[in-house]
Amino acid sequence: ESPWTSGDELRALAVRTSAGSTVRLGEIASIQDGPGETSGYVWLLQRDGTPVPAVTVEVAKRPGVNATELVRALHRRVEGLRRPLLSRDVEIHVSRDFGETAKHKSDDLIFHLLLATLSVVALIALALGRREALVVAVAIPVTLALTLFTYRIFGYTLNRVTLFALIFSIGILVDDAIVVVENIARHFGMRDARSMDGRVVDAVDEVGNPTVLASITVIAAILPLAFVGGLMGPYMKPIPVGASLAMLFSMIVAFMVSPWASRRLLSSKQHAVPVPSANEGRMDVFYRRIMGRLLDEPGVRKIFFIGMVALFLGSASLVAFRAVTVKMLPFDNKNEFDIVLDLPPGAPLEQTLAAATEMARAATAQPEVEAAVIYVGLGAPVTFNGLVRHYDFRRNPRFAQVQIQLTAVGKRHRQSHAIAGAVRKTLLPIAARYSARVKVVEVPPGPPVLSTLVAEVYGPDLEGQRAFARKVWGVFDGTPGVVDTDLLLAQNTPRTSFTVDRDRAALAGVTPLEAATAAAALYGGHRTGVMHAPDSPTVVPIELRLAESDRADFSALSALRLGPNAGVPLDEMVRTSRDSAPSEVHHKNLRRVVYVLGDLAGKVESPVYAIADLRPAIQKLDTPDGTPVHQSSTTSTQDEEHYSLRWDGEWFITYEVFRDMGAAFAVVLVLIYILTVGWFKSFTTPLVIMLPIPLSLVGILPAHALMGAFFTATSMIGFIAGAGITVRNSIILVDFIELRRRQGWTLRDAVIDAGAVRFRPMVLTAAAVAVGAGVILFDPIFQGLAVALIGGEVAATVLSRLAVPVLYYLARRGDEPPQKPNDIPLTATPAAVAD
């Protein structure tokens, strides 16, 4: 237990000298009770350009705690402390508030969720009527409530991804209700003697089985996405889980709630009695004419199929010509980004501060920048991205980090990505003057990575690895669009070494450990004890160290004598030398590696195409052993006798996600085929039903090109989900054809009539999906999902209405003998046929 409670007590402490006299500690040492030597700076730079010293207090929440409520409680706590503890000269500036960000995002998404719901209901009201819209409107809150309840059971929180899953589900969860309600309304308009209850039962029975099969098909299409691996899998998992649950609950609601609501709301409605052929719209008449020619004239069919193939190939060529580019996820519109600055090894703290301050002033010149927080010699508060990039280890005088705070999203026109690109251009001349490496780091939209482009260099020899890595770095620097390049290889870091002469230390009666400890205490500092100050809540460490001015050279070593009697000067036992510290060595999976990093900026910001451009140039490089370098995109080569390069970073996550999604899509196709084979008892009919799946790309890829959007992981989710939705429409269409055939219709007439009668529910379900996805069309992250759903559904609905009936006709025309067209009117009802 330390007896000292103040600096005066330490100054009065008696110390015996080597001559036997006693002096006070304050007579031979300068004792200061205050802050230690400056090892880092934190400055706040606002728009006026004046930096002020700051202290950063970081608060993290525990799992399961509501971030918004926690931030509100913190604000109340700070306001309560302001008056009794903080002086008027102390200002509080919030540099990062994820609670407010979460609240803004959740409020915005809840608004879009309500907007999507109202938009779908309005669509149904315009297409079917107000009462039918009320029936569909009942299904939406019931289904969403059941989905949210299941989310609660599974432990999902209400966050951005889960809310997007609900918005995404709006369009598909009303499909079953639309099909059921539309068919009930159609039966209510028929002229026969059935009761209202009988009409409801007949209508539900007519579409019940295919609707169940179609719903299961949609679930089979979406649910495998929940098993995507890597970091992206858990991030996106709530979308397939939520959509599958919503689809299941919507099917239950469509068969239990919607018929009941239709019986109550639609039975009293006056329906016009349809007259065969008289009340058909122009589009139906046109459709029957076109479909008749496609079925009867082989030449027209040939032109139609050639046109479809040309549309498909033309759409696919958009990817080959980079009109549509593939990327993991585009950058989100955030309220902050970071500037990471590395000065040359040995740069003093003040020089780093000057460079960081100059860069902060250049950044705040942008009109959208509110403030900048400068961290020099220590890392900024660690975020998820910082953990992966190891920013918590950046404790060196040559390191700095500037956190740029932007105005709120609704108060600026440019997105954060565009602002970061503009700031990067202003920083490059400053970095060149200080011989520094600078990186503009944005908040990642998904799983964080070490960098967008990461080249891992392996080899049998460390020096050869480093030499080859420098060549790769040169290729990165010379490639247009590749920016913020870096080589994780700190070299020539100056250091001072103390070497103990064991023989001289032994002659002086001093152990080598005593000599080394004394030298280290003088220049590096040594904690000798603690002081219990009454006004301090914690103990105050007592550190022994030479003054900063005395550490400028090594003359102080001669003033300290160690050993018995008068002792021997320390400089006779300890030799000093200045050299460079060994270069850092990184390992990954127990293998030595050198990292080359880079980011992308410009027209094409996808690592897929950047790596395609970098590969040939790197392949031409000479390796130290003269052998060709092996480049891998998956795992590093196991041949440790030669040099190899593995591509990591965002590219590897992109490869991993699209690989897993491709595997999931293959499983989807197999499941859909098995389900439809079991239902239709045919091996060819499922192929006809699944044809619109690739045809949806005719709408998806051109829509991405028109919107200037990346084809992202969410686009792939939209494509796979749209495949299930498209197949459900084909199932209902083919099932209606077979229903007509069982009623005695010829194949030709059944095919034409099914396309005409089932077109309205097909268009309504596709329109519901498009309207539900339209509210997220301009969201930076989920734009690809919306574009894929809207473009895919439009193309599949238009093309499948023609392609599926024609292919079904060609596949089945050999099953019945040639006969005259049926004289039954094409718009006749099942009841009329039975009569």
VOSE-765855 format. One record per residue (C-alpha): residue in three letters; x, y, z. Coordinates in steps of 0.5 Angstrom, whole numbers, padded with zeros to 4 digits, always signed. Example, Ala and Ser with C-alpha at 12.3 -4.5 7.8 and 13.67 -1.06 7.14 Angstrom:
Ala+0025-0009+0016;Ser+0027-0002+0014;
//
This chain:
Glu+0000+0000+0000;Ser+0003+0007-0002;Pro+0004+0012+0003;Trp+0004+0018-0001;Thr-0002+0022-0003;Ser+0001+0028-0006;Gly+0007+0031-0010;Asp+0009+0035-0004;Glu+0010+0028+0000;Leu+0014+0025-0006;Arg+0019+0032-0006;Ala+0020+0031+0001;Leu+0022+0024+0001;Ala+0029+0023+0004;Val+0034+0019-0001;Arg+0041+0017+0001;Thr+0046+0018-0004;Ser+0052+0013-0005;Ala+0057+0018-0001;Gly+0052+0016+0005;Ser+0049+0023+0006;Thr+0041+0024+0005;Val+0038+0029+0001;Arg+0031+0030-0001;Leu+0028+0027-0007;Gly+0026+0034-0010;Glu+0033+0037-0010;Ile+0035+0032-0015;Ala+0029+0031-0019;Ser+0024+0035-0022;Ile+0017+0032-0019;Gln+0011+0034-0023;Asp+0004+0032-0021;Gly+0000+0033-0028;Pro-0001+0029-0035;Gly+0004+0025-0038;Glu+0008+0027-0044;Thr+0004+0028-0050;Ser+0003+0021-0054;Gly-0003+0023-0058;Tyr-0008+0029-0060;Val-0015+0029-0061;Trp-0018+0036-0065;Leu-0024+0038-0067;Leu-0024+0042-0073;Gln-0031+0045-0075;Arg-0033+0049-0081;Asp-0029+0056-0079;Gly-0023+0052-0079;Thr-0020+0053-0072;Pro-0018+0046-0069;Val-0020+0046-0061;Pro-0017+0040-0057;Ala-0022+0035-0055;Val-0023+0028-0051;Thr-0027+0023-0054;Val-0032+0019-0050;Glu-0034+0012-0054;Val-0040+0008-0051;Ala-0042+0002-0054;Lys-0049-0002-0053;Arg-0050-0009-0050;Pro-0053-0014-0055;Gly-0061-0014-0055;Val-0061-0006-0053;Asn-0065-0001-0057;Ala-0060+0003-0060;Thr-0065+0009-0060;Glu-0067+0009-0053;Leu-0060+0008-0051;Val-0058+0014-0054;Arg-0064+0018-0052;Ala-0062+0016-0045;Leu-0054+0018-0046;His-0057+0025-0048;Arg-0061+0026-0042;Arg-0055+0024-0038;Val-0050+0029-0041;Glu-0055+0034-0040;Gly-0056+0033-0033;Leu-0048+0033-0032;Arg-0047+0039-0036;Arg-0049+0044-0030;Pro-0046+0041-0024;Leu-0039+0039-0027;Leu-0038+0042-0034;Ser-0036+0049-0034;Arg-0038+0054-0039;Asp-0032+0053-0044;Val-0033+0046-0045;Glu-0038+0044-0051;Ile-0040+0037-0053;His-0040+0035-0060;Val-0043+0029-0062;Ser-0039+0026-0068;Arg-0042+0019-0069;Asp-0049+0017-0067;Phe-0052+0011-0069;Gly-0058+0011-0065;Glu-0060+0017-0069;Thr-0058+0014-0075;Ala-0062+0007-0074;Lys-0068+0011-0072;His-0068+0015-0078;Lys-0067+0009-0082;Ser-0073+0005-0079;Asp-0077+0011-0079;Asp-0076+0012-0087;Leu-0077+0004-0088;Ile-0083+0004-0084;Phe-0086+0010-0088;His-0084+0006-0094;Leu-0087+0000-0091;Leu-0094+0004-0090;Leu-0093+0007-0097;Ala-0092+0000-0101;Thr-0098-0003-0097;Leu-0103+0003-0099;Ser-0100+0003-0106;Val-0102-0004-0107;Val-0109-0003-0104;Ala-0110+0003-0109;Leu-0108-0002-0115;Ile-0113-0007-0113;Ala-0118-0002-0112;Leu-0117+0001-0119;Ala-0116-0006-0122;Leu-0122-0010-0119;Gly-0126-0005-0115;Arg-0126-0002-0108;Arg-0129-0008-0104;Glu-0124-0012-0107;Ala-0119-0008-0105;Leu-0121-0008-0098;Val-0121-0016-0098;Val-0114-0016-0100;Ala-0112-0010-0095;Val-0115-0015-0090;Ala-0110-0020-0092;Ile-0104-0015-0091;Pro-0104-0013-0084;Val-0106-0020-0082;Thr-0100-0023-0086;Leu-0095-0018-0083;Ala-0097-0019-0076;Leu-0096-0026-0076;Thr-0089-0025-0080;Leu-0087-0020-0074;Phe-0089-0025-0069;Thr-0085-0031-0072;Tyr-0079-0026-0073;Arg-0080-0025-0065;Ile-0079-0032-0064;Phe-0073-0033-0068;Gly-0070-0027-0065;Tyr-0069-0022-0070;Thr-0069-0015-0068;Leu-0073-0010-0072;Asn-0067-0007-0076;Arg-0066-0005-0083;Val-0065-0012-0086;Thr-0071-0014-0083;Leu-0075-0008-0085;Phe-0073-0009-0092;Ala-0075-0016-0092;Leu-0082-0014-0090;Ile-0083-0009-0096;Phe-0080-0014-0100;Ser-0086-0019-0098;Ile-0091-0014-0099;Gly-0091-0015-0107;Ile-0091-0023-0106;Leu-0096-0024-0100;Val-0102-0021-0103;Asp-0101-0025-0109;Asp-0105-0031-0107;Ala-0111-0026-0104;Ile-0111-0023-0111;Val-0112-0030-0115;Val-0117-0032-0110;Val-0121-0025-0109;Glu-0121-0024-0117;Asn-0123-0031-0118;Ile-0129-0030-0113;Ala-0131-0024-0116;Arg-0131-0027-0123;His-0135-0032-0121;Phe-0140-0027-0117;Gly-0141-0024-0124;Met-0143-0031-0128;Arg-0150-0032-0129;Asp-0152-0039-0126;Ala-0157-0041-0120;Arg-0151-0042-0115;Ser-0152-0039-0108;Met-0147-0034-0106;Asp-0143-0039-0101;Gly-0143-0044-0107;Arg-0140-0039-0112;Val-0134-0038-0106;Val-0133-0045-0105;Asp-0133-0046-0113;Ala-0128-0040-0114;Val-0123-0042-0109;Asp-0123-0050-0111;Glu-0122-0048-0118;Val-0115-0044-0116;Gly-0114-0047-0109;Asn-0109-0053-0112;Pro-0105-0049-0117;Thr-0105-0043-0112;Val-0102-0048-0106;Leu-0097-0051-0111;Ala-0095-0044-0113;Ser-0094-0041-0106;Ile-0090-0047-0105;Thr-0086-0046-0111;Val-0084-0039-0109;Ile-0082-0041-0102;Ala-0078-0046-0105;Ala-0075-0041-0109;Ile-0073-0036-0104;Leu-0072-0040-0098;Pro-0065-0044-0100;Leu-0062-0037-0100;Ala-0062-0037-0092;Phe-0056-0042-0093;Val-0052-0037-0097;Gly-0045-0038-0093;Gly-0039-0033-0091;Leu-0040-0026-0088;Met-0046-0024-0093;Gly-0050-0030-0091;Pro-0052-0028-0084;Tyr-0053-0021-0086;Met-0058-0022-0092;Lys-0062-0028-0088;Pro-0068-0025-0085;Ile-0070-0023-0093;Pro-0071-0030-0095;Val-0073-0033-0088;Gly-0078-0027-0088;Ala-0081-0027-0095;Ser-0082-0035-0094;Leu-0086-0034-0088;Ala-0090-0028-0091;Met-0091-0033-0097;Leu-0094-0039-0092;Phe-0098-0034-0088;Ser-0101-0031-0094;Met-0103-0037-0097;Ile-0107-0039-0090;Val-0110-0032-0090;Ala-0112-0033-0097;Phe-0116-0039-0096;Met-0119-0037-0089;Val-0119-0030-0089;Ser-0120-0028-0096;Pro-0126-0032-0098;Trp-0130-0030-0091;Ala-0128-0023-0093;Ser-0131-0023-0100;Arg-0137-0027-0098;Arg-0139-0021-0093;Leu-0136-0015-0098;Leu-0137-0017-0105;Ser-0144-0021-0104;Ser-0148-0015-0104;Lys-0144-0012-0110;Gln-0148-0011-0117;His-0144-0015-0122;Ala-0145-0014-0129;Val-0147-0020-0133;Pro-0141-0022-0138;Val-0144-0023-0145;Pro-0139-0028-0149;Ser-0134-0024-0153;Ala-0138-0017-0153;Asn-0135-0015-0147;Glu-0128-0017-0148;Gly-0123-0011-0148;Arg-0119-0009-0154;Met-0113-0012-0151;Asp-0116-0019-0150;Val-0119-0019-0158;Phe-0112-0017-0160;Tyr-0109-0023-0156;Arg-0114-0028-0158;Arg-0112-0026-0166;Ile-0104-0026-0164;Met-0105-0032-0160;Gly-0109-0036-0166;Arg-0104-0034-0171;Leu-0098-0037-0167;Leu-0102-0043-0166;Asp-0104-0044-0173;Glu-0098-0041-0177;Pro-0091-0044-0176;Gly-0088-0038-0180;Val-0090-0033-0174;Arg-0088-0038-0169;Lys-0081-0038-0172;Ile-0081-0031-0172;Phe-0083-0030-0165;Phe-0078-0035-0162;Ile-0072-0032-0166;Gly-0074-0025-0163;Met-0074-0028-0156;Val-0068-0031-0157;Ala-0065-0025-0160;Leu-0068-0021-0154;Phe-0065-0026-0149;Leu-0058-0026-0152;Gly-0058-0018-0153;Ser-0060-0017-0146;Ala-0054-0022-0144;Ser-0049-0018-0148;Leu-0050-0012-0143;Val-0046-0016-0138;Ala-0041-0018-0143;Phe-0040-0010-0146;Arg-0040-0008-0138;Ala-0047-0004-0139;Val-0049-0008-0133;Thr-0043-0009-0128;Val-0043-0014-0123;Lys-0041-0011-0115;Met-0042-0014-0108;Leu-0046-0008-0106;Pro-0046-0001-0108;Phe-0044+0004-0103;Asp-0049+0007-0098;Asn-0051+0014-0097;Lys-0048+0015-0090;Asn-0047+0021-0085;Glu-0039+0020-0085;Phe-0033+0017-0088;Asp-0026+0017-0085;Ile-0019+0019-0088;Val-0013+0015-0086;Leu-0006+0018-0086;Asp+0001+0014-0086;Leu+0007+0018-0086;Pro+0014+0015-0087;Pro+0017+0011-0081;Gly+0020+0016-0076;Ala+0016+0022-0077;Pro+0015+0026-0071;Leu+0008+0027-0068;Glu+0007+0034-0069;Gln+0009+0033-0077;Thr+0003+0028-0077;Leu-0001+0033-0074;Ala+0000+0038-0079;Ala-0001+0034-0084;Ala-0008+0031-0081;Thr-0010+0038-0080;Glu-0009+0041-0087;Met-0012+0035-0090;Ala-0018+0036-0085;Arg-0019+0043-0087;Ala-0019+0041-0094;Ala-0024+0036-0093;Thr-0028+0042-0089;Ala-0028+0046-0095;Gln-0033+0041-0098;Pro-0040+0045-0097;Glu-0043+0038-0094;Val-0038+0037-0089;Glu-0040+0039-0082;Ala-0034+0038-0078;Ala-0028+0033-0078;Val-0025+0030-0071;Ile-0017+0029-0072;Tyr-0014+0023-0068;Val-0006+0023-0069;Gly-0002+0018-0065;Leu-0008+0014-0063;Gly-0014+0010-0067;Ala-0021+0013-0067;Pro-0027+0010-0064;Val-0027+0003-0067;Thr-0032+0001-0071;Phe-0034-0006-0075;Asn-0030-0004-0081;Gly-0024-0001-0076;Leu-0024-0008-0073;Val-0023-0012-0079;Arg-0018-0007-0082;His-0014-0007-0075;Tyr-0015+0001-0073;Asp-0015+0000-0066;Phe-0007-0002-0067;Arg-0006+0005-0070;Arg-0002+0007-0064;Asn+0004+0011-0067;Pro+0007+0018-0068;Arg+0006+0017-0076;Phe-0001+0015-0076;Ala-0007+0019-0076;Gln-0014+0018-0078;Val-0019+0024-0079;Gln-0027+0022-0078;Ile-0031+0027-0083;Gln-0038+0028-0081;Leu-0043+0030-0086;Thr-0049+0034-0086;Ala-0056+0030-0085;Val-0058+0026-0091;Gly-0064+0030-0093;Lys-0060+0036-0093;Arg-0055+0035-0098;His-0056+0033-0106;Arg-0050+0029-0106;Gln-0049+0022-0103;Ser-0043+0021-0099;His-0039+0017-0104;Ala-0039+0022-0109;Ile-0037+0027-0103;Ala-0031+0022-0101;Gly-0029+0022-0108;Ala-0029+0029-0109;Val-0025+0030-0102;Arg-0020+0025-0105;Lys-0018+0029-0110;Thr-0016+0035-0106;Leu-0012+0030-0101;Leu-0007+0027-0106;Pro-0003+0034-0107;Ile-0002+0034-0099;Ala+0000+0027-0098;Ala+0005+0028-0104;Arg+0008+0034-0100;Tyr+0009+0030-0094;Ser+0011+0023-0097;Ala+0005+0020-0094;Arg+0000+0015-0096;Val-0007+0017-0095;Lys-0014+0013-0096;Val-0021+0015-0096;Val-0025+0010-0093;Glu-0032+0009-0093;Val-0037+0006-0088;Pro-0038-0001-0092;Pro-0045-0003-0094;Gly-0044-0010-0092;Pro-0039-0014-0089;Pro-0033-0010-0088;Val-0026-0013-0091;Leu-0019-0011-0091;Ser-0020-0007-0097;Thr-0024-0007-0104;Leu-0018-0010-0108;Val-0013-0015-0104;Ala-0007-0018-0107;Glu-0004-0023-0102;Val+0003-0025-0104;Tyr+0006-0032-0102;Gly+0013-0035-0104;Pro+0019-0039-0101;Asp+0023-0033-0099;Leu+0021-0027-0095;Glu+0026-0022-0099;Gly+0023-0025-0106;Gln+0016-0024-0103;Arg+0017-0017-0101;Ala+0021-0015-0108;Phe+0015-0019-0112;Ala+0010-0015-0108;Arg+0013-0008-0109;Lys+0012-0010-0117;Val+0005-0012-0116;Trp+0004-0005-0112;Gly+0007-0002-0118;Val+0002-0005-0123;Phe-0004-0003-0118;Asp-0001+0005-0118;Gly-0001+0005-0126;Thr-0008+0002-0127;Pro-0013+0007-0128;Gly-0019+0007-0123;Val-0015+0004-0118;Val-0013+0009-0112;Asp-0011+0009-0105;Thr-0006+0004-0106;Asp-0002+0001-0100;Leu+0004-0004-0099;Leu+0003-0007-0092;Leu+0010-0007-0091;Ala+0013-0002-0086;Gln+0021-0002-0087;Asn+0027+0003-0085;Thr+0023+0005-0078;Pro+0029+0008-0074;Arg+0030+0005-0067;Thr+0035+0006-0062;Ser+0039+0000-0059;Phe+0042-0001-0052;Thr+0047-0007-0052;Val+0050-0009-0045;Asp+0057-0011-0045;Arg+0056-0017-0040;Asp+0064-0017-0039;Arg+0064-0010-0036;Ala+0058-0011-0032;Ala+0061-0017-0029;Leu+0067-0013-0027;Ala+0063-0007-0024;Gly+0059-0012-0020;Val+0052-0011-0024;Thr+0048-0016-0027;Pro+0046-0015-0035;Leu+0039-0015-0032;Glu+0040-0009-0028;Ala+0044-0005-0033;Ala+0039-0006-0038;Thr+0033-0004-0033;Ala+0037+0002-0032;Ala+0038+0004-0039;Ala+0030+0002-0041;Ala+0028+0006-0035;Leu+0032+0013-0037;Tyr+0030+0013-0044;Gly+0023+0009-0044;Gly+0020+0010-0037;His+0019+0006-0031;Arg+0013+0005-0027;Thr+0016+0005-0019;Gly+0009+0005-0016;Val+0003+0009-0015;Met+0000+0015-0011;His-0007+0015-0007;Ala-0009+0022-0009;Pro-0015+0024-0005;Asp-0019+0028-0010;Ser-0017+0022-0015;Pro-0022+0016-0016;Thr-0017+0012-0018;Val-0009+0011-0016;Val-0004+0016-0020;Pro+0002+0012-0023;Ile+0009+0014-0021;Glu+0013+0014-0027;Leu+0021+0015-0027;Arg+0024+0018-0033;Leu+0029+0023-0036;Ala+0026+0029-0038;Glu+0025+0030-0046;Ser+0031+0035-0047;Asp+0036+0030-0043;Arg+0033+0024-0048;Ala+0036+0028-0054;Asp+0043+0025-0054;Phe+0046+0019-0049;Ser+0050+0023-0045;Ala+0046+0022-0039;Leu+0048+0015-0039;Ser+0055+0017-0036;Ala+0051+0021-0031;Leu+0048+0014-0028;Arg+0053+0010-0024;Leu+0051+0003-0022;Gly+0055-0002-0018;Pro+0058-0002-0011;Asn+0062+0003-0008;Ala+0062+0009-0012;Gly+0059+0005-0018;Val+0061+0005-0026;Pro+0058+0010-0031;Leu+0052+0006-0034;Asp+0055+0008-0041;Glu+0061+0004-0040;Met+0057-0002-0039;Val+0051+0000-0045;Arg+0053+0001-0052;Thr+0048+0005-0056;Ser+0047+0004-0064;Arg+0042+0007-0068;Asp+0039+0002-0074;Ser+0032+0000-0077;Ala+0027-0004-0074;Pro+0026-0011-0078;Ser+0020-0010-0083;Glu+0014-0013-0080;Val+0012-0020-0082;His+0004-0022-0083;His+0002-0029-0083;Lys-0005-0032-0085;Asn-0007-0039-0084;Leu+0000-0040-0082;Arg+0003-0038-0088;Arg+0007-0032-0089;Val+0004-0027-0093;Val+0005-0020-0096;Tyr-0001-0015-0097;Val-0002-0010-0103;Leu-0008-0006-0102;Gly-0012-0002-0107;Asp-0019+0002-0107;Leu-0023+0003-0114;Ala-0026+0010-0116;Gly-0028+0012-0123;Lys-0033+0009-0128;Val-0033+0002-0126;Glu-0032+0001-0119;Ser-0033-0006-0119;Pro-0027-0011-0117;Val-0029-0016-0122;Tyr-0027-0012-0127;Ala-0021-0009-0124;Ile-0018-0016-0123;Ala-0019-0018-0130;Asp-0015-0012-0132;Leu-0010-0013-0127;Arg-0009-0020-0128;Pro-0005-0020-0135;Ala-0001-0014-0132;Ile+0001-0018-0126;Gln+0002-0025-0130;Lys+0008-0021-0134;Leu+0012-0019-0128;Asp+0018-0023-0127;Thr+0018-0027-0120;Pro+0025-0028-0116;Asp+0025-0035-0119;Gly+0023-0034-0126;Thr+0017-0038-0126;Pro+0010-0036-0128;Val+0006-0033-0122;His+0000-0037-0120;Gln-0006-0033-0119;Ser-0012-0036-0115;Ser-0019-0033-0113;Thr-0021-0038-0108;Thr-0015-0041-0104;Ser-0008-0040-0104;Thr-0004-0045-0108;Gln-0001-0051-0104;Asp+0006-0050-0108;Glu+0010-0047-0103;Glu+0016-0048-0107;His+0014-0042-0112;Tyr+0011-0035-0112;Ser+0003-0034-0112;Leu-0002-0029-0111;Arg-0009-0030-0108;Trp-0014-0025-0109;Asp-0018-0023-0103;Gly-0022-0017-0101;Glu-0029-0015-0103;Trp-0028-0019-0109;Phe-0027-0026-0105;Ile-0034-0024-0102;Thr-0037-0023-0108;Tyr-0035-0029-0111;Glu-0037-0033-0105;Val-0044-0030-0105;Phe-0045-0031-0112;Arg-0043-0038-0112;Asp-0047-0040-0106;Met-0053-0036-0109;Gly-0052-0040-0116;Ala-0052-0046-0112;Ala-0058-0044-0108;Phe-0061-0042-0115;Ala-0059-0049-0118;Val-0063-0052-0112;Val-0069-0048-0113;Leu-0069-0050-0120;Val-0069-0058-0118;Leu-0074-0056-0113;Ile-0079-0053-0117;Tyr-0078-0058-0123;Ile-0080-0064-0118;Leu-0086-0060-0115;Thr-0089-0059-0122;Val-0087-0066-0124;Gly-0091-0069-0118;Trp-0097-0064-0119;Phe-0098-0065-0127;Lys-0095-0072-0128;Ser-0091-0070-0133;Phe-0084-0069-0135;Thr-0085-0064-0140;Thr-0090-0059-0137;Pro-0085-0057-0132;Leu-0080-0055-0137;Val-0085-0051-0141;Ile-0087-0047-0134;Met-0080-0046-0132;Leu-0079-0042-0139;Pro-0080-0035-0136;Ile-0075-0036-0131;Pro-0069-0034-0136;Leu-0074-0030-0140;Ser-0074-0025-0134;Leu-0067-0023-0135;Val-0070-0020-0142;Gly-0073-0015-0137;Ile-0068-0015-0131;Leu-0061-0013-0135;Pro-0064-0008-0139;Ala-0067-0005-0133;His-0060-0005-0129;Ala-0057-0001-0135;Leu-0063+0004-0136;Met-0062+0006-0128;Gly-0055+0006-0128;Ala-0055+0001-0123;Phe-0050-0005-0121;Phe-0052-0012-0121;Thr-0051-0014-0114;Ala-0053-0019-0109;Thr-0059-0016-0108;Ser-0061-0016-0115;Met-0059-0024-0115;Ile-0064-0024-0109;Gly-0069-0021-0113;Phe-0068-0025-0120;Ile-0069-0032-0115;Ala-0075-0029-0112;Gly-0078-0027-0118;Ala-0077-0034-0121;Gly-0081-0037-0116;Ile-0086-0031-0117;Thr-0086-0032-0125;Val-0087-0040-0124;Arg-0093-0039-0120;Asn-0096-0035-0126;Ser-0094-0040-0131;Ile-0097-0046-0126;Ile-0104-0042-0125;Leu-0104-0041-0133;Val-0102-0048-0135;Asp-0107-0051-0129;Phe-0113-0047-0132;Ile-0111-0050-0139;Glu-0112-0057-0137;Leu-0118-0055-0133;Arg-0121-0052-0140;Arg-0119-0059-0143;Arg-0122-0063-0138;Gln-0129-0059-0139;Gly-0129-0061-0146;Trp-0125-0056-0150;Thr-0120-0057-0155;Leu-0113-0056-0154;Arg-0113-0050-0158;Asp-0119-0046-0155;Ala-0116-0048-0148;Val-0110-0045-0149;Ile-0112-0038-0152;Asp-0118-0038-0147;Ala-0113-0039-0141;Gly-0108-0034-0143;Ala-0114-0029-0144;Val-0118-0031-0138;Arg-0112-0031-0133;Phe-0108-0025-0136;Arg-0112-0020-0131;Pro-0109-0024-0124;Met-0103-0025-0128;Val-0102-0018-0129;Leu-0105-0016-0122;Thr-0100-0020-0118;Ala-0094-0018-0123;Ala-0096-0010-0122;Ala-0097-0012-0114;Val-0090-0014-0114;Ala-0087-0008-0118;Val-0091-0003-0114;Gly-0089-0006-0107;Ala-0082-0006-0110;Gly-0082+0001-0113;Val-0082+0004-0106;Ile-0075+0002-0105;Leu-0073+0003-0112;Phe-0068+0009-0110;Asp-0065+0006-0104;Pro-0057+0005-0105;Ile-0057-0002-0102;Phe-0063-0005-0104;Gln-0064-0002-0111;Gly-0062-0008-0115;Leu-0067-0012-0111;Ala-0073-0007-0113;Val-0070-0007-0121;Ala-0069-0014-0121;Leu-0077-0015-0119;Ile-0080-0010-0123;Gly-0076-0011-0129;Gly-0076-0019-0129;Glu-0084-0019-0127;Val-0085-0014-0133;Ala-0081-0018-0138;Ala-0084-0025-0135;Thr-0091-0023-0135;Val-0091-0020-0142;Leu-0087-0026-0145;Ser-0090-0032-0141;Arg-0097-0030-0143;Leu-0095-0032-0150;Ala-0089-0037-0150;Val-0092-0041-0144;Pro-0099-0042-0148;Val-0095-0043-0155;Leu-0090-0048-0152;Tyr-0095-0052-0148;Tyr-0099-0053-0155;Leu-0093-0055-0158;Ala-0092-0060-0153;Arg-0099-0063-0152;Arg-0102-0062-0159;Gly-0100-0070-0161;Asp-0104-0072-0155;Glu-0111-0071-0158;Pro-0113-0073-0165;Pro-0114-0067-0170;Gln-0121-0064-0170;Lys-0125-0058-0171;Pro-0125-0052-0166;Asn-0130-0053-0161;Asp-0136-0049-0162;Ile-0137-0048-0154;Pro-0136-0040-0154;Leu-0129-0038-0151;Thr-0131-0034-0145;Ala-0136-0040-0143;Thr-0136-0041-0136;Pro-0135-0048-0132;Ala-0142-0048-0130;Ala-0145-0047-0138;Val-0140-0053-0140;Ala-0143-0057-0135;Asp-0150-0056-0137;
//
